């Protein structure tokens, strides 16, 4: 994959492009990937790094949306379940099944209200009992028959559930178990889609840190967000996939219409070996007293992901988990797992993002549709090209969403669809097995071929899928050697990522190309050691390396609560903890 500097040089010599895609999150990259498969040259621009906005802040689930059945969004659930099953097949290196437990406080509660919500007679959520949830899960299983790879649901009695997870609250009357999927590294999957696109269509360009800045003579002005250089491009079509920033892009391109009514979702990663061991591979997915949905599941041996909140916000850049949200998450967890003694000192990482939901009136945040829609804007004075704008869009359904957008775009370009990506492997999912035992055998074979130790080869295999072969070869050629502060990573591995994955900033590596920050490995010494490797790979001067270190440490401290809680962010998401207590 070409580096950013090379792409900027190519852009300077480019006057026209078939399609300009604005926004490099999962939906924009999905569109870019699908266009490339059709042989359509596109320019994708992203104001930050790829998948650095809302796409970096999901619950890391690839799920069918069981909760959407409650509001009668049957088509969305059907589509989501099918796309989940496809991702399990197309990206087995990142998408893995996760058994999901729904603790239930009654057997018969909520039936009448659930029926009313299903038929959209009301939009107000309420608690549901075991029978209502079982009815929903029967539909869920039915929708998942196509490309099925996981077991169907079952109900457990209180006694059976607490025998497996004694930490569950005594108030739990039953547990519903069903299977969904989790994505271990959403940012890397996004990046691998960029690589797949450019292998299919080398004329395409995906450039990070480049933003839509305005209109000039009917051309779009693009601005380099790093050094301020500007460029102009004449597209035949613009596709606005900027997520929570859709309305701001509208303003830049002369469209005065608001489409987005965002809600903020925050998560925290906590270290608690006892609870992690007790939960095992299960996820707890539970309703709160204020009828929101929260979850907790294990990451690695001793960490857990706890989320999420759902709070209206006007600011697409509202990406800090507030004190009020942390209090809320701890409080709602205590209702399900009363003896989970979690505190701020257990937090190793936090993150937040704004969901690009449709603008609505006085609707409870949790009841706003999670489906996507596409708005069309025909050419207008000063803007001689049409524009398609995406509202909404889930991680799980990105491929189907992108296909719908591309199908709307192709006739405007005089093209027909030639390639369907439904069963096309993604990045390191190509040639990589889906079964855990076969994945282990793949890692063992890699160790034999490269001379790496079995544990190291297994680590790379789980981290990169079939792309691990290239990294393992680079590591073997360099003679191995793991980093002092981060022994799970090697200098050769980080250097390979920098040279081949369009890394521009130090934070790109720490927050997105790897899971170093997410796994709680970002002490100052580790950041400095990584900066030395990244700087050497990218040819940074000492001054540039020093600036990147300070910028990265500040970002980790101020946005992700890494390095202490001295200066708490403002409680922009104040939510009464009383609702949970």
C-alpha positions in Angstrom: 0.0 0.0 0.0 1.4 3.4 -1.0 2.3 5.9 1.7 0.4 9.2 2.2 3.1 11.4 0.7 3.0 9.4 -2.6 -0.8 9.8 -2.7 -0.6 13.5 -2.1 1.8 13.8 -5.0 -0.7 11.9 -7.2 -3.5 14.1 -6.0 -1.5 17.2 -7.1 -1.7 15.8 -10.7 -5.4 14.9 -10.5 -7.9 17.3 -11.8 -11.0 15.1 -12.1 -12.3 12.0 -10.4 -15.4 9.8 -11.0 -16.5 9.8 -7.3 -15.4 11.7 -4.3 -16.2 9.9 -1.0 -16.1 12.1 2.0 -15.5 10.2 5.3 -13.2 7.4 6.0 -15.1 5.4 8.6 -16.4 1.9 7.9 -19.3 3.1 5.7 -17.2 5.4 3.6 -14.5 2.7 3.2 -17.1 0.2 2.4 -18.4 2.4 -0.4 -14.8 2.9 -1.6 -14.2 -0.9 -1.6 -17.4 -1.6 -3.5 -16.7 1.1 -6.1 -13.2 -0.3 -6.6 -14.7 -3.8 -7.2 -16.7 -2.3 -10.0 -13.6 -0.6 -11.5 -14.7 2.9 -10.5 -11.8 5.2 -9.6 -12.7 7.0 -6.4 -11.0 9.5 -4.2 -11.8 9.0 -0.5 -10.8 11.7 1.9 -10.9 11.6 5.7 -10.2 14.6 8.0 -8.4 12.4 10.5 -7.1 8.8 10.3 -9.2 6.1 8.9 -11.8 4.8 11.4 -10.9 7.4 13.9 -14.4 8.8 14.6 -17.5 6.9 15.4 -16.1 3.8 13.7 -13.5 3.5 16.4 -16.1 3.7 19.2 -18.5 0.7 18.8 -19.2 -1.9 21.4 -17.0 -4.1 19.1 -20.0 -6.3 18.3 -21.1 -7.6 15.0 -24.7 -8.3 15.9 -28.2 -8.8 14.5 -29.8 -6.1 16.7 -32.1 -8.2 18.9 -33.3 -5.0 20.5 -34.5 -3.6 17.2 -37.2 -6.3 17.1 -38.8 -4.4 20.0 -39.5 -1.4 17.7 -40.7 -3.5 14.8 -37.6 -3.0 12.6 -37.8 -6.5 11.3 -36.1 -5.8 8.0 -33.1 -4.2 9.8 -32.8 -7.3 12.1 -33.0 -9.7 9.1 -30.3 -7.7 7.2 -28.1 -7.4 10.3 -28.3 -11.2 11.1 -27.4 -12.1 7.5 -24.5 -9.6 7.4 -23.2 -10.9 10.8 -23.2 -14.5 9.4 -21.3 -13.3 6.3 -18.7 -11.4 8.3 -18.0 -14.6 10.3 -17.2 -16.3 7.0 -15.4 -13.4 5.2 -13.3 -12.0 8.1 -12.8 -15.0 10.5 -9.5 -13.4 11.7 -11.4 -10.5 13.4 -15.1 -11.7 13.7 -15.7 -14.4 16.3 -18.8 -15.9 17.9 -19.7 -14.7 21.4 -22.3 -16.5 23.6 -24.6 -13.7 25.0 -26.5 -13.9 28.2 -29.6 -11.8 28.8 -30.4 -11.7 32.6 -34.2 -11.5 33.0 -36.0 -10.3 36.1 -39.4 -11.9 35.4 -41.0 -14.6 33.3 -44.1 -12.9 32.1 -43.4 -9.1 32.3 -43.6 -6.8 29.3 -45.6 -9.0 26.9 -48.3 -6.5 26.2 -46.0 -3.5 25.8 -43.6 -5.6 23.7 -46.4 -6.3 21.2 -47.5 -2.7 21.2 -43.9 -1.6 20.4 -43.5 -4.3 17.7 -46.5 -2.9 15.9 -45.3 0.7 16.5 -48.3 1.6 18.7 -45.8 3.1 21.1 -42.1 4.0 21.0 -41.5 4.0 24.8 -39.2 1.1 25.8 -39.9 -1.0 28.9 -38.6 -4.0 30.7 -39.2 -7.5 29.2 -39.6 -10.9 30.8 -38.4 -14.3 29.7 -41.4 -15.1 27.5 -41.2 -11.8 25.6 -37.5 -12.3 25.0 -37.9 -15.9 23.9 -40.4 -14.8 21.3 -37.9 -12.3 20.0 -35.2 -14.9 20.0 -37.3 -17.3 18.0 -37.5 -14.7 15.2 -33.8 -13.9 15.6 -33.0 -17.6 15.0 -35.3 -17.7 12.0 -33.6 -14.8 10.4 -30.2 -16.3 11.0 -30.8 -19.5 9.1 -29.0 -18.3 6.0 -25.3 -18.8 6.3 -25.8 -20.0 9.9 -22.6 -20.7 11.7 -23.7 -20.6 15.4 -26.1 -22.4 17.7 -29.7 -21.4 18.4 -30.9 -19.8 21.6 -31.9 -21.4 24.9 -33.4 -20.4 28.2 -31.6 -21.1 31.5 -33.3 -21.2 34.9 -32.0 -19.0 37.7 -30.4 -22.0 39.4 -28.6 -23.2 36.2 -27.4 -19.7 35.4 -26.0 -18.9 38.8 -24.3 -22.3 38.9 -22.2 -21.1 36.0 -21.9 -17.4 37.0 -22.4 -17.1 40.7 -21.9 -13.4 40.6 -25.3 -12.8 39.0 -27.8 -10.9 41.2 -30.3 -13.0 43.2 -33.0 -11.0 41.5 -32.3 -12.7 38.2 -35.2 -15.1 37.5 -33.8 -16.6 34.2 -31.2 -16.1 31.6 -31.7 -16.2 27.8 -28.6 -17.4 25.9 -28.1 -16.7 22.2 -25.1 -16.2 20.0 -23.9 -13.1 18.3 -20.4 -12.1 17.2 -17.7 -9.7 18.3 -15.1 -7.9 16.2 -11.6 -7.9 17.8 -10.2 -5.0 15.8 -12.6 -2.9 13.8 -10.0 -0.3 12.9 -7.8 -2.9 11.2 -10.7 -4.4 9.3 -11.4 -0.9 7.9 -7.8 -0.6 6.9 -7.7 -3.9 5.2 -10.8 -2.9 3.1 -8.8 0.1 1.9 -6.0 -2.3 0.8 -8.4 -4.7 -0.9 -9.9 -1.7 -2.8 -6.6 -0.4 -4.1 -5.5 -3.9 -5.2 -8.7 -4.1 -7.3 -8.5 -0.6 -8.6 -5.0 1.0 -8.4 -6.4 4.3 -9.7 -8.3 4.8 -6.5 -6.9 7.0 -3.8 -7.8 7.0 0.0 -6.0 9.8 1.8 -6.2 10.4 5.5 -5.9 13.9 7.1 -7.5 15.5 4.1 -10.9 17.3 4.6 -13.5 18.8 2.4 -13.0 22.6 2.8 -15.4 24.3 0.4 -16.4 25.0 -3.2 -14.5 27.0 -5.8 -15.6 27.4 -9.4 -17.7 24.3 -9.2 -14.8 22.2 -7.8 -14.4 20.8 -4.3 -11.6 22.4 -2.3 -9.7 19.9 -0.1 -7.5 20.9 2.7 -4.6 19.0 4.2 -5.3 19.0 8.0 -1.6 18.6 8.8 0.0 21.4 6.9 -2.9 23.4 5.4 -2.1 22.8 1.7 -5.2 23.0 -0.5 -6.2 21.1 -3.6 -9.2 21.3 -5.9 -10.9 18.4 -7.6 -13.8 18.1 -10.0 -15.9 15.0 -9.2 -18.8 13.6 -11.2 -20.5 12.5 -8.0 -19.9 13.1 -4.3 -20.9 10.6 -1.6 -21.1 12.0 1.9 -20.4 9.2 4.4 -19.0 11.4 7.1 -21.2 10.0 9.8 -21.9 12.4 12.7 -20.3 15.1 10.6 -22.7 14.8 7.6 -24.4 18.2 8.3 -21.1 20.0 8.6 -20.0 18.6 5.2 -23.4 19.8 3.9 -22.5 23.3 5.1 -19.1 23.2 3.4 -20.7 22.1 0.1 -23.5 24.6 0.2 -26.4 22.5 1.4 -28.6 23.9 4.1 -30.3 20.9 5.5 -29.9 19.1 8.8 -30.2 15.4 8.9 -28.3 14.1 12.0 -29.5 13.9 15.6 -26.6 12.2 17.2 -26.4 10.3 20.4 -23.2 9.7 22.3 -22.1 6.2 23.3 -19.2 5.7 25.8 -17.4 2.6 27.0 -14.7 1.8 29.5 -12.1 -1.0 29.6 -11.5 -2.2 33.1 -9.0 -4.6 34.7 -10.7 -7.1 37.0 -9.3 -10.7 36.8 -11.9 -12.2 39.1 -14.9 -11.0 37.1 -13.2 -11.8 33.8 -12.6 -15.3 34.9 -16.2 -15.8 36.1 -17.7 -14.5 32.9 -15.4 -16.6 30.7 -16.4 -16.2 27.1 -19.9 -14.9 27.8 -21.2 -11.5 27.3 -23.8 -10.1 29.7 -26.3 -8.0 27.7 -28.8 -6.4 30.1 -31.5 -3.8 30.4 -31.1 -0.9 32.9 -33.8 0.6 35.1 -34.2 3.4 32.5 -34.7 0.8 29.7 -31.3 1.3 28.0 -29.1 -1.6 26.9 -25.7 -2.2 28.5 -23.1 -5.0 28.1 -20.0 -6.4 29.6 -17.6 -9.0 28.3 -14.1 -10.2 28.7 -11.1 -9.0 26.7 -8.0 -11.2 27.1 -7.3 -12.7 30.5 -8.0 -9.9 33.0 -9.8 -7.0 31.2 -13.5 -6.4 30.4 -15.3 -4.0 28.1 -18.3 -2.2 29.8 -20.7 0.0 28.0 -22.7 1.8 26.7 -24.5 5.1 27.2 -27.0 6.7 24.8 -27.1 10.4 25.3 -28.2 13.1 22.8 -25.5 15.5 21.7 -25.2 18.3 19.2 -21.4 18.0 18.9 -20.1 15.2 16.6 -16.7 15.6 18.3 -18.1 14.8 21.8 -15.7 11.9 22.2 -14.8 11.8 25.9 -16.4 9.5 28.4 -17.5 11.8 31.2 -17.4 11.2 35.0 -21.2 11.0 35.0 -21.2 8.3 32.4 -18.6 6.3 34.3 -20.7 6.5 37.4 -23.8 5.4 35.4 -22.0 2.4 34.0 -20.7 1.2 37.3 -24.2 1.7 38.9 -26.1 -0.3 36.2 -23.5 -3.1 36.4 -24.1 -3.4 40.2 -27.7 -4.2 39.5 -26.8 -7.3 37.6 -23.5 -8.2 39.3 -23.8 -6.7 42.8 -20.4 -7.7 44.1 -18.4 -6.4 41.2 -16.1 -4.0 43.1 -15.1 -1.8 40.2 -13.7 1.7 40.6 -11.9 4.4 38.6 -8.6 2.9 39.5 -9.6 -0.2 37.5 -10.1 1.7 34.3 -7.2 1.2 31.7 -8.9 2.9 28.7 -12.1 4.7 27.8 -13.6 5.8 24.5 -16.7 7.5 23.1 -18.3 8.3 19.8 -21.4 9.9 18.4 -23.9 7.7 16.5 -25.0 9.4 13.3 -28.7 8.8 13.9 -31.5 10.5 12.0 -32.8 13.8 13.4 -36.0 13.2 15.4 -38.3 15.0 17.7 -38.9 14.3 21.3 -38.1 10.6 21.1 -36.2 8.6 23.8 -32.7 8.1 22.6 -32.9 4.3 22.8 -36.0 4.3 20.6 -34.4 6.2 17.6 -34.1 3.9 14.5 -30.6 2.4 13.9 -31.4 1.8 10.2 -29.8 3.8 7.5 -31.2 5.9 4.7 -29.8 7.8 1.7 -30.6 11.4 0.7 -30.0 12.6 -2.9 -29.1 16.2 -3.8 -29.2 17.0 -7.5 -26.7 19.6 -9.0 -27.3 23.2 -7.9 -25.8 26.6 -8.8 -22.2 26.6 -7.7 -22.3 22.8 -7.2 -22.4 21.1 -10.7 -22.3 17.6 -9.3 -25.0 15.5 -7.5 -24.4 14.3 -4.0 -25.6 11.3 -2.0 -25.6 11.6 1.8 -25.8 8.6 4.2 -27.8 9.0 7.4 -27.2 6.3 10.0 -25.4 3.1 9.3 -24.3 0.2 11.6 -20.9 -1.5 11.7 -22.6 -4.8 11.1 -24.4 -3.8 7.9 -21.7 -1.7 6.3 -21.3 -4.0 3.3 -25.0 -4.1 2.5 -25.3 -0.4 3.1 -22.3 0.3 0.8 -23.8 -1.9 -1.9 -27.1 0.0 -1.8 -25.2 3.3 -2.1 -23.0 2.0 -5.0 -26.1 0.7 -6.7 -27.6 4.2 -6.5 -24.3 5.7 -7.8 -23.5 3.5 -10.8 -26.3 4.6 -13.1 -25.1 8.2 -12.6 -21.7 7.1 -13.9 -23.2 5.1 -16.8 -22.0 1.9 -15.2 -23.6 -1.4 -14.2 -22.6 -3.6 -11.2 -20.2 -6.3 -12.3 -19.0 -7.7 -9.0 -20.9 -8.8 -5.8 -18.8 -8.7 -2.6 -21.2 -10.8 -0.6 -18.8 -13.7 -0.3 -15.5 -11.9 -0.8 -13.0 -12.4 1.9 -11.6 -9.3 3.6 -7.8 -8.7 4.0 -6.3 -11.4 6.3 -9.5 -13.4 6.1 -8.5 -14.6 2.6 -7.3 -18.1 2.9 -7.8 -18.1 6.7 -9.9 -20.9 8.3 -13.0 -20.2 10.3 -12.7 -23.0 12.9 -10.6 -22.3 16.0 -8.8 -25.6 15.7 -7.8 -25.0 12.1 -6.7 -21.4 13.0 -4.4 -23.0 15.6 -3.0 -25.4 13.0 -2.5 -22.4 10.7 -0.4 -20.7 13.3 1.7 -23.9 14.0 2.4 -24.2 10.2 3.5 -20.6 10.2 5.9 -21.2 13.0 7.5 -24.1 11.1 7.9 -22.1 7.9 9.4 -19.0 9.5 11.3 -20.4 12.5 9.3 -18.2 14.9 8.4 -19.7 18.2 4.9 -21.4 18.3 3.5 -18.8 20.7 4.7 -15.9 18.7 3.4 -17.4 15.5 0.0 -18.0 17.1 -0.1 -14.4 18.4 0.5 -13.0 14.9 -2.0 -15.4 13.3 -4.8 -14.3 15.7 -3.8 -10.7 15.2 -3.6 -10.6 11.4 -5.0 -13.7 9.9 -3.4 -14.7 6.7 -1.5 -11.4 6.5 0.5 -12.7 9.5 2.7 -14.5 6.9 4.2 -11.3 5.6 4.8 -9.9 9.1 6.3 -13.1 10.4 8.7 -13.2 7.4 9.8 -9.6 8.2 10.2 -10.5 11.8 12.2 -13.6 11.1 14.4 -11.7 8.7 15.1 -9.1 11.4 16.0 -11.8 13.9 13.0 -11.4 16.1 13.3 -9.2 19.0 10.3 -7.9 20.9 9.9 -4.4 22.4 11.1 -3.9 25.9 7.9 -2.1 27.1 5.5 -4.1 25.0 6.8 -7.7 24.7 3.8 -8.8 22.7 4.9 -6.6 19.8 8.2 -6.5 17.8 10.0 -3.7 16.2 9.8 -5.5 12.8 6.0 -5.8 13.2 5.5 -2.1 14.0 7.9 -1.1 11.1 6.0 -3.3 8.7 2.7 -1.6 9.7 4.2 1.8 9.3 5.5 1.1 5.8 2.5 -0.7 4.5 -0.6 0.7 6.2 -0.5 4.5 5.5 0.6 5.5 9.0 0.9 9.2 9.4 0.8 9.9 13.1 2.1 8.1 16.2 -1.5 7.8 17.4 -2.5 5.9 14.2 -0.3 3.0 15.4 -1.1 3.1 19.1 -4.9 3.6 18.8 -5.9 2.0 15.5 -3.3 -0.2 13.6 -2.7 -2.0 16.9 -4.6 -2.7 20.1 -1.9 -1.3 22.3 -4.0 1.5 23.9 -7.2 -0.5 24.0 -5.3 -3.3 25.9 -4.0 -0.8 28.4 -0.4 -0.8 27.3 0.2 2.9 26.9 2.5 4.0 29.7 4.8 6.9 28.8 7.8 4.6 28.5 5.9 2.4 26.0 4.8 5.4 24.0 8.4 6.7 23.8 9.7 3.3 22.7 7.1 3.0 20.0 7.8 6.5 18.8 11.4 5.6 18.2 10.3 2.6 16.0 7.6 4.6 14.1 9.9 7.5 13.6 12.7 5.3 12.2 10.3 3.6 9.8 8.8 6.9 8.5 12.0 8.9 8.5 11.0 11.4 11.2 13.4 13.9 12.6 14.1 14.1 16.3 11.9 17.2 16.5 9.0 15.5 14.7 9.3 12.4 16.9 9.2 14.6 20.1 6.1 16.5 18.8 4.3 13.2 18.1 5.1 11.8 21.5 3.7 14.9 23.3 0.6 15.0 21.0 -0.1 11.3 21.6 0.4 11.5 25.3 -2.0 14.4 25.5 -4.6 12.6 23.4 -4.4 9.5 25.5 -4.8 11.6 28.7 -7.5 14.0 27.6 -9.7 11.8 25.4 -9.0 8.3 26.7 -8.3 8.8 30.4 -4.9 7.1 30.2 -2.3 8.2 32.7 -4.5 9.3 35.6 -7.7 11.1 36.3 -6.4 14.4 37.5 -8.3 16.7 35.3 -11.7 15.2 34.7 -13.5 16.2 31.5 -16.7 18.2 31.8 -19.8 16.2 32.6 -21.3 16.9 29.2 -23.2 13.6 29.4 -24.6 14.1 32.8 -27.2 11.4 33.4 -28.9 10.8 36.7 -27.3 7.8 38.3 -30.5 7.6 40.4 -32.1 6.0 37.3 -29.7 3.0 37.7 -29.7 2.9 41.4 
